[in-house]
Amino acid sequence: MSVLVYVEPGDELSLQALALARGLGSPLHAVCVGEPAEVGVDVLHVADVVGSFAPGAWAAAVAEVVASVEPEYVVAAGSDRGNEILAHVAARLDLPFAANCTEVRGDDVTRVRWGGSLLEEARLHAGTKLLSVAPHSVAAEAATPAAAAEHFAPALSPADTAVRVSERVAAATGGISLADAKVVVSGGRGVGSAEGFGIIEELAALLGGAVGCSRVVTSAGWRPHSDQVGQTGTKVAPDLYVACGISGATQHIAGCKGAKRMLVINDDPESPIMGHADYAVIGNLHEIVPAISAELRRVQAR
């Protein structure tokens, strides 16, 4: 039984989707748009679509490969783009689509719901099952030699390109992407103000990391939305996540639960985020964070 994976060049989440797909059957096909992706599969289909991202056009390309390959599974990363494309494919082909899956067993899937607060057991009733893989729920495998690319020009209608990306504005990240950072230092309501994030920025810089924040911080205008970690922000999976003055609402935990280790700095030992902490420091973050930074500077000066 063949399996088809939608992939994007240089995308870590696509490698995670491929890791899950490899256990579903063979031969393994992949489809990408615009340029070949360096992924090890049996057959790589490259759709020659000119221009910026257009969900309708890209979904038409994926649907065309589905029609020719007739896979049992169509898999994509559970990213915004992956979920959007598979939703379009599902509508075009009148097929069920299960988003953000963590495990697949034949027709049965386990998927993340309600911002990560629960796991749902579901069944897909279809010969071809569409599913996306929840970010950071499956470890990416090392890349293997890429297959020779088979290029094709999908048949597109004017409606397929009616909606497309017209402009991209890069986030001001100081050179370190929040999604890719190995260390993320985040601040919440407890930081107190936009100026209070100075100590958060200092600690992040000393650790070679990025600055994050909770939703309440962006709502108050202290930090831009691009810094928000959570269900409606960026989902991160750093080696270390440092949460400073964050209570730990479900939506925030959905964005940082992929962290390998979590250090919580909070003056409330009963805050919900304590239940997710690997390490915790109970006290005033305005005293603790500068003390950590001072010790890091002392050690680095040796």
N, C-alpha and C positions, 0 to 999 in steps of 0.2 A: 504494500500500500504506500503510495507516494505521499510526500509531505512538501508543502510549499511555504517558504518563509519570506516575508517582506523585510528587506534589510536596507540600511542606509550606510554609506561609506564612513568609516571612522567612528561609528557609533557604538559605545559600550553596551547600551541596552539591546541593540540588535544582536550582539554576541551572546547576551544572556538568553534572548529568544531562540537563537540557534542551538544553544546548549539544551534547552528543553525539547526542541523539535527533533534533535538527533535520537531521542529515545522513543519517538512515536512511530517510526517506520522508515522505509527506504524504497526507492531512491529519494534523496533529499534535493529538492529544487529551491533556488532562491530567486527573487525578483527584486530589482532595484531600478531607480529612474535616473536617467541623465548620465551617470558615469558608473563604471564597474566598482563593486565593493570587494575588498580583499577578504573573502570568506571561503572556507573550504567546504564545498558542496559538490554533489554529482553534476548538477547542471545549473549554470547561472544565466538568467534571462535579464537582459538590460533593455529597458524601454527608452527609445530615443525620443524623449519629449523635451522640446526646447522651451526655455523660459523658467521663471520662478515657480515656487510651489503653488500648484492648483489642485486642491483635493479631488475635484471631480475627474480631472485628467489623469491623475496618478491612480485613482481607484479604477478608472477604465482600463489602464494598463494592467493592473493586478488581476482584474476580472477576466481580461483576455487570456492571461496565462492560466488562470483557474479553469477556464473552458477547455484549453488545450491539454493540460496536464491531468485534470480530473483528480485532484488530490483528496485524500481522506481528511486531512487537516490543512488549514491555512493559518499560519502563525505570524504575529508581529510583536514588536516591543510594546509594552503598555505605556508608551509615552503619549503626549498630546497628539503628535502627528500619527503615530501608529494606530491609536484608537480611532482617530478621525477617518483615516483611510479605510480601515476595516469596517467601520460603520457604513461608509459609502458603498463598499463592496457588498455588504450584507443586504443593503437596500436594493442594489442593482440585481442581485441574484436571488433575492427573496430567501435568504438563509439566516439561521440564528447566529448570534454573535455573543460570546462570553468574554467580557473584558476583565483584565487584571487577574489572570489565573496564576495559581502557585503550583498546581499539580494537575495532571491529566491521566485518567485511567479509562481508556476506551471512550465510551460516550459520556463518562462522568468527569466532572471537573470540580476543583476546589478553587474558589476565587475570593479576593479581598473585597469587602463591602464596608460602607459607612466609614470611609476614611481610615480603614485598618482596624476598626474596633471589633469586627467579627469576620469569621470565615464562613462562606456559604457553600454548601454542597449542591451542585446542580447537574442536570443531564441535558445534553444537546441532542435533539431528535432530528438528525439530518445525515445524509450520506457524506456531505462535505461540511466539516465543522470549523467555524471561524473562532479564533481565540487570540487574545493578547496576553503577554506574560507580565505579571506585576513587577515593577522595577525592583531590582536587588533581591528578589525572592529566589533566584537561581544564579549560581556562580557561572560567570563567563568562562568558556574553555579557551585554551590557547589556540590561536589561529593556525589552520593547516593550509597547505598550498591551495591557491585559488583555482577554480575550474576555468576553462576557457569560456569567455563570454559569448553568448548568442544574442545578438542585437535584433530588435524588431521595432517597427513603427506602429504603435497602437492606433486603431481607428477612433478618432475623436470628433465629437460634434461641437458646434459653437458653445453650447450650454456647458460643456466640460471645462472650458477655459474662462467662463464668465466670472468666476471667483478665483482670484489668485493673489499672492503676496505682492504688494507694490513697492514696499520699502522695508528695510531692516534697520533698526536702531540698536547699536550695541550697548549693553549695560556697562556702567562704569564700575568695574570690579577690581581695579588696581592691579590687574594682571593675573589674578587668581580667580578662577571660576568657582562659584559657590557649589555647583553640582559636582565638580571634579576635585575639590580641595580635600587633602588628607586630614586636615584639622579644621573644624568649624567652631568658632566662638560666637554664641548667640546671646542676645540680650532680650529681656522682656519688660513688662511693666515696671518691675523692680529697679530697672536702671534709672528711671525717674525723669529723664529728659533727653533731648537730642544731644546736648552737651555731655551728658553722662556717658555716652557711648565712646568717649575718648579713651577711657580705660579698657573698654572692650576691644577697640581698634589696636591699642598698644599691645595687649596680650596676644591677639591674633597675629600681629606682625612678628612678635618674638617667636611664635610657634610656627611661622611660615604658613599660616592658614588664612581663611576668609572669615568675614564678619556676616553673621546671620541675625535674624530677629523673629519675633512672634508677630501674629496678625495685629494684635492691639497696638504694637509699635508703629506699624505702617499706617494704621487707622488714625493714630495721633499725629502723623506727619513727621515723626522723628527720623525714619529711615525710608528709602524708596522701596516700592513693592518688589523690586528685583532682589532685595536682601531677605525677603520673607521665606521662612522655612515652614512647610505645612501642606495640608491637603490642597489649599488654593494657592500655594506658593511653590517653592522648589523642594523636591524630594532629594535628600542627601544621604550618602552612605560613607562617611569619612572613617578613618581609623579611630579618631577621637572627636566626640561632640561635647563641647563645654556649654552647659545651659546656665546662664546667669540671670536670676530673678524672673524665671519663667515658671508659671504654675503647672503647665503640662496639660492643657486642654487636648481632647481627642484629636482635633484637627492638627495640632502642632506635632503630636506624637506620630501621626501618620506620615509626616515629612522627615522625621529624624530616626525612626525606629530601625533603619538599616545601618546605623552606626555600629561599629565593632565594639566600642567602649563609650560610655557616657559618664561624664563628670558633672554633677549638679551642685551649683552654689546657690543656696537659698536660705532665708532666715525662717522659713516655715517647714518644720520637719514633717508636717502632715500634708504637704502639697502633693497632688497626684503624680507629679513627675518623679517623685522619690521612688515610686514603685518600679521605675524603669532604669534607675541609676545603678551603675557599677561601682561608682565612688560618689560620696556626697560630703560636702562641707556645709555645716549649718552655721549661718552667721550673716553679717552685713557684707554684701558683695562689694560695696564701696571701700571696705577695708581689706577684704580677702583678695580680690582681683589685683589691686596694686601690689599686695604683698607677694603674690605669685610672680608677677612681672619683675619685681625687684630681685627675687631669688633667681629667676631665669637669667637676668642681666649679670648677676654675680657669677653664676656658673659659666655663662658664655664668655665672661671676661678672663677666665683662668687661662 
